[in-house]
Amino acid sequence: MKAKFIHQLVALCFLGLFNPMVLNAEVQPRIIGGVESSESNWSYASALMHRYLGVSVNGDEFEAYFMTGVPAQLFNGTLVNCDKAFTECDGVEERICLIARGISTFAEKTRNCALGGGIGAIIYNNVEGEYFGTMGHEVSSIPVVSTDRASGLALLNYLDRDVSFGYVDIAPSSSFCGASYIGGKWLVTAAHCVVNSDEDAIIVNVGGHDLEKDTENVISVSRILIHEDYDTNNVEYDIALIELSKEPIGVDKVELATNEILNDAIAEFSTVIELGRGQQSPVDPNRKDTPIRSTPSELFEVEVNLITNEQCDAAVTQYYASIGSSQTGLVTKDMVCAGTSEGTTGTCFGDSGGPLILQQNGKDYLLGTTSWGIGCAVPGLYDAFSRVPYFKESIDKVISGESGKFKSLDIVNEISEPILENGGEVGEANDSDNGESNQPNGSDGNKTFQLAESWQFLLLFSTLLIFRMTRLFR
């Protein structure tokens, strides 16, 4: 079985929902087998981040989250107070309902908003703290978001004004993929990181070591170009270009390696460096219960060695034979492999799109972008990267304004799938009818994913443990 996992979620379209997973707050102090990078190194190493969603009104912004079981669509309209929405809301036709949590279920409140003609609802907490609500067994006909009590009370001051739920200008501190700055306004990354994206949904931290502190070059995306031969069902040609809305300041670009440089390095099994902010503990491809942990905001690095494609493919073939499969030829000419036979180091989930670097004669050369592997840091197996020199000519053409083998991304204009905010159902506070308990901030065991500070980050891991893991996007 050749199961693949899209290690991304990008834009708001997307992957399946996942219920029981909880991200562990503890992480090992290293990318698998590596160390935290120096703040002065790797200024070209970049992080792809999902822009926050929130409620905006009159220049003020409030954190808010989609509830489970609602159409995850951005919305805007005039804000109307619907109190606790015990009955059908009045005066809300084509407007947004502001509703207080409590007594009745979320589904009943939402239904009463929709019956009055409301096109969206904001339900705020009736106790201190955030919460993540669910429609239970019902499916809402309108988008619904939750927010904390302080935000809800503040929104009461903006009744009859235009309010929107969309992207807000808050710099994220977690990433879903990596990228490399190659000069001008351009980055190179993995196609699977961005293929289902909306340019507006992504923001890039170029060159920052710690995403929580280094925000000088947090830049929006102008264009995403996918290699024309990339197929979502095929790991080959897993490479994409990102054009930023402006050039970063004070950031050094990385040089694209030539075929000669890469081939000589492979012949010598040269030591190279993998960079990323992904999962930091090994993942066994033969276990479904491998924990997925939260990832750091700092950049990490690890030294590995290049190997030939023939050696890499032989290792992959041997692995599949060991589980009764006859997969061969999975490592192709557009890829390059690196790692250690001991399996104590390597890239993992969240490292996708990040750089594979050769340091030679005082210069850094980009050999590859992290693409896929079988598990993470598995003995006898290696990491696979898109082979940058193979694409260099076409990349150079695009950067110079010529036509290369990259095509524009079809923009996803609205969210079409329900978004999972929480691993379990969270009920109304003080609701004696449905038997569900109140879960204020800090008491919900499934809320540890908030360490990522983005509801989209949870989806990044949403399908990783659903099936038996074999060939995985990073």
KOLLUMVO-574128 format. One record per residue (C-alpha): residue in three letters; x, y, z. Coordinates in steps of 0.25 Angstrom, whole numbers. Layout:
KOLLUMVO-574128
ALA, X, Y, Z
...
//
This chain:
KOLLUMVO-574128
MET, 0, 0, 0
LYS, 6, 13, -4
ALA, -1, 23, 6
LYS, 2, 37, 5
PHE, 0, 48, 14
ILE, -1, 63, 10
HIS, 8, 69, 20
GLN, 2, 83, 19
LEU, -12, 88, 20
VAL, -10, 101, 14
ALA, -21, 110, 10
LEU, -34, 107, 15
CYS, -39, 96, 7
PHE, -35, 84, 12
LEU, -31, 71, 18
GLY, -40, 62, 26
LEU, -43, 64, 41
PHE, -37, 57, 52
ASN, -43, 55, 66
PRO, -35, 48, 77
MET, -21, 54, 74
VAL, -15, 63, 85
LEU, -2, 70, 82
ASN, 8, 68, 93
ALA, 14, 81, 99
GLU, 27, 75, 102
VAL, 37, 74, 90
GLN, 51, 68, 90
PRO, 62, 79, 89
ARG, 66, 76, 75
ILE, 61, 73, 61
ILE, 62, 58, 60
GLY, 77, 56, 64
GLY, 81, 71, 62
VAL, 82, 84, 69
GLU, 76, 98, 70
SER, 82, 106, 59
SER, 91, 119, 62
GLU, 83, 132, 60
SER, 93, 137, 51
ASN, 93, 125, 41
TRP, 83, 122, 30
SER, 77, 135, 28
TYR, 70, 130, 15
ALA, 63, 119, 23
SER, 48, 123, 22
ALA, 35, 118, 29
LEU, 22, 117, 22
MET, 11, 121, 32
HIS, -4, 121, 32
ARG, -10, 135, 34
TYR, -19, 136, 46
LEU, -34, 137, 45
GLY, -42, 146, 54
VAL, -53, 156, 55
SER, -50, 170, 50
VAL, -59, 183, 53
ASN, -55, 197, 52
GLY, -40, 194, 52
ASP, -41, 185, 64
GLU, -38, 170, 63
PHE, -43, 159, 72
GLU, -38, 144, 72
ALA, -49, 135, 68
TYR, -50, 120, 63
PHE, -59, 112, 55
MET, -67, 102, 62
THR, -68, 88, 58
GLY, -79, 84, 49
VAL, -81, 97, 42
PRO, -78, 102, 28
ALA, -64, 108, 29
GLN, -67, 120, 21
LEU, -62, 134, 23
PHE, -73, 144, 25
ASN, -76, 159, 27
GLY, -89, 167, 30
THR, -95, 176, 40
LEU, -94, 172, 54
VAL, -108, 170, 62
ASN, -109, 165, 76
CYS, -117, 152, 78
ASP, -115, 151, 93
LYS, -115, 136, 96
ALA, -123, 132, 84
PHE, -134, 124, 91
THR, -144, 127, 80
GLU, -143, 132, 66
CYS, -135, 144, 65
ASP, -141, 157, 60
GLY, -135, 167, 51
VAL, -124, 158, 46
GLU, -127, 156, 32
GLU, -114, 156, 23
ARG, -107, 160, 36
ILE, -98, 154, 46
CYS, -103, 149, 60
LEU, -95, 152, 72
ILE, -100, 142, 83
ALA, -96, 139, 97
ARG, -93, 125, 101
GLY, -101, 118, 111
ILE, -114, 109, 114
SER, -118, 105, 100
THR, -108, 97, 91
PHE, -100, 103, 80
ALA, -108, 96, 70
GLU, -121, 102, 75
LYS, -115, 116, 76
THR, -109, 115, 62
ARG, -123, 110, 56
ASN, -130, 122, 62
CYS, -120, 131, 56
ALA, -122, 124, 42
LEU, -137, 124, 44
GLY, -137, 139, 45
GLY, -129, 140, 32
GLY, -115, 142, 39
ILE, -103, 138, 30
GLY, -93, 136, 41
ALA, -92, 135, 56
ILE, -82, 139, 67
ILE, -84, 132, 80
TYR, -76, 138, 92
ASN, -73, 131, 105
ASN, -81, 133, 117
VAL, -69, 131, 126
GLU, -55, 135, 126
GLY, -46, 128, 115
GLU, -47, 123, 101
TYR, -55, 110, 97
PHE, -56, 102, 85
GLY, -71, 98, 81
THR, -77, 87, 73
MET, -91, 86, 66
GLY, -91, 72, 72
HIS, -99, 63, 62
GLU, -105, 74, 55
VAL, -99, 81, 43
SER, -100, 96, 43
SER, -105, 103, 30
ILE, -97, 116, 33
PRO, -83, 118, 38
VAL, -81, 120, 53
VAL, -69, 124, 61
SER, -66, 124, 76
THR, -59, 135, 84
ASP, -56, 138, 98
ARG, -65, 146, 108
ALA, -56, 159, 107
SER, -57, 159, 92
GLY, -72, 157, 92
LEU, -74, 168, 102
ALA, -66, 177, 94
LEU, -73, 174, 81
LEU, -86, 178, 88
ASN, -81, 192, 86
TYR, -80, 190, 71
LEU, -95, 187, 68
ASP, -101, 191, 55
ARG, -87, 193, 49
ASP, -80, 184, 39
VAL, -72, 173, 44
SER, -64, 162, 37
PHE, -58, 148, 40
GLY, -45, 147, 32
TYR, -31, 149, 32
VAL, -25, 158, 42
ASP, -11, 165, 43
ILE, -5, 157, 55
ALA, 8, 150, 52
PRO, 8, 135, 54
SER, 18, 128, 62
SER, 17, 114, 56
SER, 20, 109, 43
PHE, 14, 97, 34
CYS, 25, 96, 24
GLY, 39, 102, 21
ALA, 45, 109, 9
SER, 57, 116, 4
TYR, 60, 130, -1
ILE, 66, 130, -14
GLY, 67, 145, -17
GLY, 58, 157, -21
LYS, 44, 153, -17
TRP, 45, 138, -19
LEU, 45, 126, -10
VAL, 46, 111, -14
THR, 38, 101, -6
ALA, 31, 87, -8
ALA, 18, 87, -17
HIS, 11, 79, -7
CYS, 12, 90, 3
VAL, 4, 100, -5
VAL, -4, 92, -16
ASN, -17, 94, -9
SER, -14, 108, -4
ASP, -20, 122, -5
GLU, -9, 132, -6
ASP, -16, 141, 3
ALA, -16, 130, 14
ILE, -1, 129, 15
ILE, 9, 138, 21
VAL, 24, 136, 21
ASN, 35, 139, 31
VAL, 48, 141, 23
GLY, 61, 138, 30
GLY, 55, 139, 44
HIS, 62, 129, 54
ASP, 51, 130, 65
LEU, 37, 132, 59
GLU, 32, 137, 72
LYS, 42, 149, 72
ASP, 48, 151, 59
THR, 37, 157, 51
GLU, 45, 168, 43
ASN, 42, 160, 30
VAL, 28, 155, 31
ILE, 23, 157, 17
SER, 10, 153, 10
VAL, 10, 145, -3
SER, 7, 150, -17
ARG, 8, 138, -25
ILE, 9, 123, -24
LEU, 15, 115, -36
ILE, 14, 100, -36
HIS, 23, 91, -45
GLU, 14, 87, -57
ASP, 17, 72, -56
TYR, 14, 72, -41
ASP, 2, 63, -38
THR, -5, 62, -24
ASN, -5, 47, -26
ASN, 10, 46, -30
VAL, 22, 50, -21
GLU, 30, 54, -34
TYR, 33, 69, -37
ASP, 29, 73, -23
ILE, 34, 87, -25
ALA, 28, 101, -25
LEU, 32, 115, -25
ILE, 26, 126, -17
GLU, 26, 141, -21
LEU, 26, 151, -9
SER, 18, 164, -9
LYS, 32, 171, -6
GLU, 46, 168, -5
PRO, 51, 164, 9
ILE, 61, 174, 16
GLY, 75, 169, 20
VAL, 74, 155, 16
ASP, 84, 147, 8
LYS, 79, 138, -3
VAL, 84, 124, -4
GLU, 91, 119, -17
LEU, 84, 109, -26
ALA, 94, 97, -27
THR, 97, 92, -41
ASN, 97, 78, -46
GLU, 112, 78, -45
ILE, 113, 82, -31
LEU, 102, 72, -26
ASN, 108, 61, -34
ASP, 122, 63, -29
ALA, 116, 64, -15
ILE, 108, 51, -16
ALA, 121, 44, -22
GLU, 128, 47, -9
PHE, 116, 44, 0
SER, 117, 59, 5
THR, 112, 64, 19
VAL, 100, 73, 17
ILE, 91, 80, 26
GLU, 76, 79, 27
LEU, 68, 91, 33
GLY, 54, 91, 39
ARG, 44, 93, 50
GLY, 37, 80, 49
GLN, 34, 68, 58
GLN, 46, 65, 67
SER, 44, 51, 70
PRO, 45, 38, 62
VAL, 32, 32, 55
ASP, 31, 18, 53
PRO, 24, 15, 39
ASN, 19, 2, 45
ARG, 11, 8, 57
LYS, -2, 15, 57
ASP, 0, 20, 71
THR, 13, 29, 69
PRO, 11, 42, 76
ILE, 11, 55, 68
ARG, 17, 66, 76
SER, 16, 81, 76
THR, 27, 87, 68
PRO, 37, 99, 71
SER, 37, 113, 67
GLU, 52, 113, 66
LEU, 60, 107, 54
PHE, 67, 94, 56
GLU, 78, 87, 48
VAL, 84, 73, 46
GLU, 96, 68, 38
VAL, 94, 56, 29
ASN, 101, 50, 17
LEU, 97, 49, 3
ILE, 95, 36, -4
THR, 92, 32, -18
ASN, 78, 30, -23
GLU, 81, 16, -26
GLN, 84, 13, -11
CYS, 72, 21, -7
ASP, 63, 14, -16
ALA, 68, 0, -12
ALA, 66, 4, 3
VAL, 51, 8, 0
THR, 49, -5, -9
GLN, 55, -13, 3
TYR, 45, -7, 13
TYR, 33, -9, 4
ALA, 37, -24, 2
SER, 38, -25, 17
ILE, 23, -22, 18
GLY, 19, -30, 6
SER, 19, -20, -5
SER, 26, -19, -18
GLN, 28, -4, -19
THR, 40, -1, -27
GLY, 46, 12, -34
LEU, 40, 22, -25
VAL, 53, 30, -24
THR, 53, 37, -38
LYS, 63, 46, -45
ASP, 56, 59, -40
MET, 60, 55, -25
VAL, 72, 54, -17
CYS, 74, 46, -4
ALA, 81, 48, 9
GLY, 81, 43, 23
THR, 89, 33, 32
SER, 88, 17, 31
GLU, 86, 17, 47
GLY, 73, 25, 46
THR, 76, 34, 57
THR, 74, 47, 50
GLY, 66, 53, 39
THR, 54, 62, 35
CYS, 40, 59, 39
PHE, 26, 65, 38
GLY, 26, 80, 37
ASP, 40, 81, 31
SER, 34, 80, 17
GLY, 39, 90, 7
GLY, 51, 93, 15
PRO, 66, 94, 10
LEU, 76, 83, 8
ILE, 89, 91, 9
LEU, 104, 88, 4
GLN, 114, 97, 10
GLN, 126, 98, 0
ASN, 137, 108, -1
GLY, 130, 118, 8
LYS, 117, 118, 0
ASP, 104, 111, 3
TYR, 97, 103, -8
LEU, 83, 99, -8
LEU, 83, 84, -13
GLY, 68, 80, -10
THR, 55, 84, -3
THR, 50, 74, 7
SER, 39, 65, 1
TRP, 36, 51, 6
GLY, 41, 39, 14
ILE, 36, 26, 21
GLY, 34, 29, 35
CYS, 44, 39, 41
ALA, 58, 35, 45
VAL, 56, 20, 42
PRO, 68, 11, 42
GLY, 72, 7, 28
LEU, 64, 18, 21
TYR, 66, 32, 16
ASP, 60, 46, 14
ALA, 56, 49, 0
PHE, 57, 63, -6
SER, 53, 70, -19
ARG, 66, 71, -27
VAL, 68, 86, -28
PRO, 79, 86, -39
TYR, 69, 78, -48
PHE, 59, 90, -48
LYS, 70, 101, -48
GLU, 68, 105, -62
SER, 53, 106, -61
ILE, 54, 114, -47
ASP, 64, 123, -53
LYS, 55, 126, -65
VAL, 43, 129, -56
ILE, 52, 139, -47
SER, 57, 146, -59
GLY, 42, 148, -64
GLU, 42, 137, -75
SER, 33, 125, -76
GLY, 38, 113, -68
LYS, 31, 100, -65
PHE, 23, 106, -54
LYS, 8, 109, -54
SER, 0, 119, -46
LEU, -8, 113, -34
ASP, -23, 113, -36
ILE, -28, 121, -24
VAL, -37, 115, -14
ASN, -47, 127, -11
GLU, -55, 120, 0
ILE, -54, 109, 10
SER, -63, 98, 7
GLU, -60, 87, 18
PRO, -64, 88, 32
ILE, -52, 91, 41
LEU, -49, 83, 54
GLU, -45, 92, 65
ASN, -45, 82, 76
GLY, -42, 68, 78
GLY, -55, 66, 86
GLU, -69, 72, 88
VAL, -69, 84, 97
GLY, -83, 88, 102
GLU, -90, 100, 107
ALA, -86, 105, 121
ASN, -97, 103, 131
ASP, -105, 94, 122
SER, -113, 84, 130
ASP, -121, 79, 118
ASN, -110, 73, 109
GLY, -101, 68, 120
GLU, -89, 74, 114
SER, -79, 81, 123
ASN, -73, 95, 122
GLN, -58, 95, 118
PRO, -52, 109, 121
ASN, -38, 112, 116
GLY, -28, 103, 122
SER, -37, 92, 126
ASP, -40, 85, 113
GLY, -30, 74, 111
ASN, -31, 74, 96
LYS, -27, 89, 95
THR, -12, 87, 96
PHE, -11, 89, 81
GLN, -13, 104, 85
LEU, 2, 104, 87
ALA, 3, 105, 72
GLU, -5, 118, 73
SER, -13, 115, 61
TRP, -25, 106, 58
GLN, -20, 103, 45
PHE, -8, 97, 51
LEU, -16, 86, 57
LEU, -21, 82, 43
LEU, -6, 81, 38
PHE, -6, 68, 46
SER, -20, 64, 45
THR, -19, 52, 36
LEU, -5, 47, 40
LEU, -10, 36, 50
ILE, -23, 31, 43
PHE, -16, 21, 34
ARG, -4, 12, 34
MET, 8, 21, 31
THR, 17, 17, 19
ARG, 22, 27, 9
LEU, 20, 41, 16
PHE, 21, 55, 11
ARG, 29, 63, 21
//
